[in-house]
Amino acid sequence: MSLLVESQNPTEPGDRLRNAYAVTTEFLSDIVDQTCRRFPSVSQSGNTARIERLIQSGAWTDAALALIDLELPQWQLRRIAYDEGEWHCALSRERELPDWLDQSAEGRHADLALAILSAFVEAQRLSVPLRRPSVPAMRCDAGALYEPVLSDNFG
C-alpha cells in the first residue's frame, strides 16, 4: 500500500513546513504528493520504494535527502548549520561557486528534517521553468479618451 494520500489542505507546502512542529508520516506524504513530479514514476520504482521505507520507519532526514536525490538530481546539499536553535540548510546547483555567485535554495527550521524539506520545496519552486511567450506582450493602458493622432510633418 502506498503512503501517498490525497492532499486536502490547500495551503502552500512552504507555509505548511514553516508552521509544522514535527514530521509525521501523513505530513511528509502530503508534501511528497504536492511537490514531487518524479516520485510515482515506474522507472524509479526502486528509489520510490526506498523513500517509502524510510518514511514508514520514521527516518525523516534520510527520506528528505533521498527526495532531493530523486527529484532534483542537479541540486546538491551545500550547507547544513545549527545556529541559535535553528537548522539552516542550503541547496545549490553549483556547490563549488562562492556563496555570493550561486543561486541557492535555503530553508530553516528548529527540526533538521523540516529545514531540509523547506530547502527542497524552495529548490522545486526555483526549478520550475517560467512560462513565457516567445514574443513579449505589449501593455495596452489606453484610457477611454485616448485617440491616436497623426503627428508626421509632411510640409
N, C-alpha and C positions, 0 to 999 in steps of 0.2 A: 504494500500500500504506500502511495506517495505521500510525503509530508506536506506537499504544497496544497494550500487551501485557497479558495477564492477570497480576495480581499474585500472586506465590507466597510472599510474605513476610507473615506475619500481624501483624507489629508495627504500631503506630500510626504514621501519617505524621509527626507531630510528633517522635516519638522517632527515626525514621529521619533526619529533617532535622538534628536536633541532633548525631547521630553521624556524619553524612556529612562527607567532606573536600572533595569537589568534585562538581559536577553532571556527569552523563553523560546521553546520550540515553535509555538504558534507565531510569535512575533517575527522570528527570523524567517520562517516560511512565508509570511506575508511580505516581508522586504524582498525576498528572492522572487516571489511571484510578481511584484510590482516593478522590479528593476532589471531582472535578468532576461536577456534575449536568447542566450545560448544554453541555458540550464536544461531545458527539456529536450535538447537535441538528441536524436537517436545516435548520431555519430560520436557523441561524447558520453555514452551511457556509462562507461567505467568511471569517468570523473564525476558525473552526477550521482552515481551510486555511492561513491566515496564521500561526497559532500552530504548526502542524506544520512550516511552512517555517522559522520561527525556531528550532525545536528541531533540525531537520536541519542548519541552518547553525551551530549552537552559540552562538546569541545568547541565552544563558540569562537575563540580566537583562531583556531585551526580552520574552522569552517569559513570564517571571513577571509582568511588568507587564501584558501582554496578557491573561493568565489572570485577573488581578484585574478588568480592564475587562470581560471577558466574563462571568465567574462572579458577581462581586459589584459590579454597577453602582452600588449605593448607597454603597459604600465608596470612600474616596479616600485617596491617599497623603498622610499628614500630615507625616512626618519621616523623613529618612534622614541618619544621622550616623555618622561613623567616630571611635571613641574607644578608645584603648589596644589596638589590634589587632583590634577587632571592629566590625562594621557593626551599627547599630541601626536598625530600621525600624518605623514605626508607621503603621497604617491606621486611619481614622476615618470615621464616618458624618457627623459634624458638624465639619468642619475649622475652622470659624470660632469654635467654642466654646473657652474656655480648657481647658488640659490636665486640670485637676482636675474639670471638669464633664463631660467627654466620656469615654465608654467606648471605649477604643481597643484594637486588637489589635496586639500587639508581638511582634517576632521579632529575634533577634540571632545572628550567626554571623561567623566570620572571612571567609567568602565572601559578597559582596554579593547574588548571586542566591539563595543559601540563606537569607540573612536575610529577603529579601523573600518567599520561599516560606514561611518559618516564620510570618511575619505573616499571609500568605494563609491558611494552614491554621488558624491561631488565629481569624481572622475567619470562616472557614467554620464552625468549631465554635461561635462565638458567634451565628451567624446561624441555626442550626438551631432551629426552634421547639420549645419544650418541649411534650411530650405530657402534658397534664393532663386529668383528667376534669372535667366541668362542675360536679360536686358533690364537695366534698372527702371523702376517705375517713376513717373513724374507725379509730384503732388499737384493737385488742382485745388487751389484755395481761392478760386474766383468768387467774389461776392455777388450778391443779387444785382448790384448796379454796374457790374463790370461789362464793358463793351470794348471790343478790340478796335483800335484806331489805326489807320494807315498813316505812318509817320515818315515815309520816304519823301525826299525833296527832289522833285522832277524838274525844277526850274533852273 
